[in-house]
Amino acid sequence: MSNSVSMDDVVAYLNELIQLDRPAMEALFEYLAPCDKALAGHSTMRVLKWDSGYRVGMLGVLNGLFGSGDKGRITLCWEGNRESNSLTVKRILLLDEGVDPNEQ
């Protein structure tokens, strides 16, 4: 692996892994681990507000690695229906604000 990895490199890598073992990668993408307010409050971390706490997934960590800004986000896309073999990871330019735990 190189010293410099772009968001496009990560997208290509994840799509390669999906082709090798879609069920495993799908399970990793779908798992949301409970996390505390300190992690949720990280300046680039992307988390979900979940009941009275927070959850973070693999894409939240990867998007946190690349930070926010004009680079966009890494997201999952199912084309057609979820059971089809068309799960892909894409880079999108639609930005959201994430969760600010200090506002909860």
GUVO-250652 format. One line per 8 residues: their letters; for each residue x, y negated, z of N, C-alpha, C. Coordinates in Angstrom, 2 decimals. Each point is the difference from the previous one (the first is absolute). Layout:
<atoms>
A> X Y Z X Y Z X Y Z; ...
</atoms>
This chain:
<atoms>
MSNSVSMD> 0.85 1.18 0.00 -0.85 -1.18 0.00 0.89 -1.24 0.00; -0.43 -1.02 -0.69 0.80 -1.22 -0.10 -0.14 -0.86 1.24; 0.86 -1.01 0.09 -0.06 -0.93 1.13 -1.16 -0.97 -0.12; -0.50 -0.19 -1.20 -1.09 -0.92 -0.24 -1.16 0.74 -0.65; -1.14 -0.02 0.65 -1.18 0.69 -0.51 -1.11 -1.03 -0.16; -0.57 -0.04 -1.19 -1.08 -0.96 -0.26 -1.35 0.65 0.29; -1.02 -0.83 0.05 -1.36 0.50 0.18 -0.36 0.92 -1.16; 0.40 -0.34 -1.20 -0.28 0.85 -1.16 0.70 1.36 0.13
DVVAYLNE> 1.21 0.02 0.58 0.69 1.26 0.25 -0.79 0.88 0.95; -0.54 -0.59 1.05 -0.78 0.74 0.99 -1.27 0.54 -0.64; -0.67 -0.80 -0.81 -1.21 0.43 -0.68 0.30 1.21 -0.90; 1.08 -0.07 -0.77 0.37 1.11 -0.89 0.33 1.26 0.82; 0.71 -0.17 1.09 0.38 1.12 0.86 -1.23 0.67 0.61; -0.94 -0.80 0.52 -1.21 0.56 0.60 -0.83 0.73 -1.04; -0.09 -0.54 -1.21 -0.75 0.68 -1.06 0.66 1.32 -0.38; 1.32 0.06 0.01 0.70 1.26 -0.25 -0.34 1.03 1.07
LIQLDRPA> -0.03 -0.44 1.26 -0.33 0.92 1.10 -1.44 0.48 -0.09; -0.91 -0.86 -0.43 -1.40 0.39 -0.17 -0.10 1.11 -1.04; 0.77 -0.10 -1.06 -0.03 1.03 -1.04 0.54 1.34 0.53; 0.94 -0.05 0.92 0.57 1.22 0.56 -0.93 0.68 1.00; -0.66 -0.79 0.86 -0.86 0.59 1.03 -1.05 -1.03 0.43; -1.04 -0.08 -0.81 -1.05 -0.99 0.27 -0.66 0.18 1.37; -0.38 1.21 0.42 -0.66 0.13 1.31 0.86 -0.52 1.16; 1.28 0.28 -0.03 0.88 -0.47 1.08 0.09 -1.51 -0.01
MEALFEYL> 0.19 -0.58 -1.18 0.12 -1.46 -0.08 -1.31 -0.68 0.36; -1.10 0.58 -0.43 -1.31 -0.57 0.33 -0.20 0.00 1.52; 0.39 1.08 0.66 -0.13 0.06 1.47 0.87 -1.06 0.66; 1.21 -0.21 -0.52 0.87 -1.04 0.57 -0.58 -1.39 -0.20; -0.55 -0.25 -1.17 -0.59 -1.32 -0.27 -1.22 -0.25 0.87; -0.78 1.04 0.25 -1.25 -0.17 0.74 0.18 -0.08 1.51; 1.10 0.55 0.51 0.18 0.00 1.45 0.26 -1.41 0.52; -0.74 -0.38 1.01 0.17 -1.31 0.65 0.34 0.24 1.46
APCDKALA> 1.22 -0.29 0.36 0.47 0.21 1.37 -0.42 -1.16 0.90; -0.43 0.30 1.22 -0.27 -1.08 0.94 1.28 -0.79 0.26; -0.12 -1.30 0.10 1.17 -0.82 0.32 -0.41 -1.09 0.99; 0.99 -0.59 0.63 -0.30 -1.00 1.02 0.02 -1.41 -0.58; -0.35 -0.95 0.83 -0.10 -1.39 -0.41 1.35 -0.56 -0.44; 1.08 0.48 0.59 1.33 -0.48 -0.38 0.31 0.35 -1.46; -0.27 1.24 -0.40 0.24 0.40 -1.39 -0.97 -0.72 -0.93; -1.25 -0.09 0.41 -1.02 -0.68 -0.81 0.35 -1.47 -0.20
GHSTMRVL> 0.72 -0.58 0.94 0.36 -1.41 -0.08 1.28 -0.28 -0.75; 0.67 1.04 -0.49 1.23 -0.21 -0.76 -0.29 -0.90 -1.19; 0.92 -0.85 -0.35 -0.26 -1.03 -1.02 -0.35 0.55 -1.38; 0.45 1.20 -0.34 -0.32 0.54 -1.32 -0.83 1.28 0.04; -0.19 0.59 1.16 -0.72 1.27 0.12 -1.45 -0.16 -0.44; -0.51 1.00 -0.70 -1.40 0.03 -0.41 -0.70 1.10 0.78; -0.96 -0.40 0.84 -0.73 0.95 0.83 -1.50 -0.21 -0.17; -0.77 0.96 0.49 -1.45 -0.12 0.01 -0.47 -0.15 1.43
KWDSGYRV> -0.98 -0.85 0.21 -0.67 -0.08 1.29 -0.90 1.22 0.09; 0.10 0.76 1.09 -0.71 1.27 0.12 -0.61 0.09 1.38; -1.31 -0.08 0.11 -0.68 -0.02 1.30 0.64 -1.07 0.88; 0.60 0.40 1.11 0.60 -0.99 0.89 1.51 -0.09 -0.18; 0.55 0.64 -1.03 1.44 -0.01 -0.21 0.35 -0.21 -1.46; 1.15 0.54 -0.38 0.52 -0.17 -1.35 0.49 1.34 -0.52; 0.04 0.12 -1.33 0.53 1.19 -0.67 0.91 -0.45 -1.13; 1.02 0.80 -0.25 0.94 -0.29 -1.08 0.22 1.26 -0.82
GMLGVLNG> 0.13 -0.18 -1.30 0.27 1.11 -0.91 1.29 -0.23 -0.76; 0.33 0.99 -0.81 1.23 -0.07 -0.77 0.04 -1.23 -0.91; -1.11 -0.32 -0.64 0.00 -1.16 -0.89 0.14 -1.31 0.77; -0.53 -0.05 1.21 0.18 -1.19 0.83 1.46 -0.23 0.35; 0.71 1.09 0.27 1.43 -0.09 0.30 0.78 -0.43 -1.25; -0.30 0.65 -1.15 0.71 -0.36 -1.23 -0.28 -1.44 -0.41; -1.25 -0.42 0.09 -0.31 -1.39 -0.34 0.64 -0.96 0.99; 0.13 0.42 1.25 0.71 -0.82 0.98 1.47 -0.14 -0.34
LFGSGDKG> 0.58 1.07 -0.52 1.41 -0.02 -0.40 0.25 -1.06 -1.06; -0.92 -0.10 -0.95 0.17 -0.97 -1.07 -0.54 -1.37 0.37; -0.67 -0.10 1.14 -0.50 -1.29 0.46 -1.20 -0.47 -0.79; -0.42 -1.20 0.29 -1.12 -0.57 -0.74 0.54 -1.08 -0.92; -0.78 -0.35 -0.96 0.42 -1.00 -0.96 -0.45 0.36 -1.40; 0.72 -0.50 -0.97 -0.43 0.17 -1.38 0.41 1.34 -0.61; 0.62 0.89 0.79 0.38 1.32 -0.52 -1.18 0.94 -0.09; -1.09 -0.32 0.67 -1.19 0.83 -0.04 0.00 1.06 1.07
RITLCWEG> -0.80 1.03 -0.20 -0.17 1.09 0.95 0.08 1.34 -0.73; 0.36 1.01 0.75 -0.06 1.37 -0.49 -1.33 0.57 0.47; -0.76 0.60 -0.90 -1.31 0.52 0.36 -0.25 1.34 -0.71; -0.94 0.76 0.53 -0.43 1.25 -0.62 -1.15 -0.28 -0.94; -0.04 0.69 -1.11 -1.10 -0.14 -0.95 -0.47 1.37 -0.44; -1.29 0.22 0.13 -0.62 1.20 -0.55 -0.78 -0.47 -1.22; 0.30 0.57 -1.15 -0.74 -0.35 -1.20 -0.98 1.12 -0.28; -1.24 -0.34 -0.21 -1.04 1.01 -0.10 -0.45 0.36 1.40
NRESNSLT> -0.04 1.28 0.31 -0.37 0.38 1.35 1.22 0.52 0.75; -0.12 0.08 1.29 1.12 0.35 0.86 0.49 1.42 -0.23; -0.87 0.86 -0.45 0.40 1.39 -0.22 0.79 0.19 -1.29; -0.04 -0.99 -0.89 0.74 0.12 -1.25 1.50 -0.09 0.30; 0.79 0.30 -0.98 1.45 -0.01 0.20 0.59 -1.35 -0.39; -0.68 -1.08 0.34 0.45 -1.32 -0.44 0.35 -0.94 1.16; 0.51 0.55 1.08 0.47 -0.83 1.10 1.34 -0.61 -0.40; 0.10 -1.30 0.08 1.26 -0.67 -0.31 0.24 -1.11 1.01
VKRILLLD> 1.25 -0.38 0.12 0.39 -1.14 0.81 0.30 -1.12 -0.97; -0.50 -1.19 0.29 0.22 -1.14 -0.87 0.44 -1.21 0.80; 0.63 -0.90 -0.70 0.34 -1.30 0.57 -1.05 -0.98 -0.48; -0.64 -0.68 0.93 -1.01 -0.98 -0.37 0.40 -1.37 0.52; -0.51 -1.03 -0.61 0.35 -1.36 0.40 -1.05 -0.64 0.89; -1.11 0.71 0.24 -1.04 -0.51 0.89 0.53 0.03 1.42; 0.04 -1.13 0.67 0.55 -0.08 1.36 -1.12 -0.14 1.01; 0.20 0.59 1.19 -0.91 -0.21 1.11 0.82 -0.49 1.18
EGVDPNEQ> -0.67 -0.38 1.04 0.69 -0.59 1.15 0.39 0.99 1.08; -0.54 1.21 -0.02 0.32 0.96 1.06 -0.70 -0.36 1.29; 0.44 0.57 1.09 -0.62 -0.19 1.31 0.93 -0.79 0.88; -0.52 -1.02 0.63 0.74 -0.74 1.00 -0.53 0.42 1.37; 0.77 0.80 0.77 -0.51 0.51 1.27 -0.27 -1.10 1.03; 0.56 -1.18 -0.21 -0.24 -1.10 0.93 -1.39 -0.60 -0.18; -0.65 0.31 -1.14 -1.35 -0.51 -0.24 -1.07 0.95 0.45; 0.37 1.20 0.45 -0.98 1.02 0.36 -0.41 -0.15 1.44
</atoms>
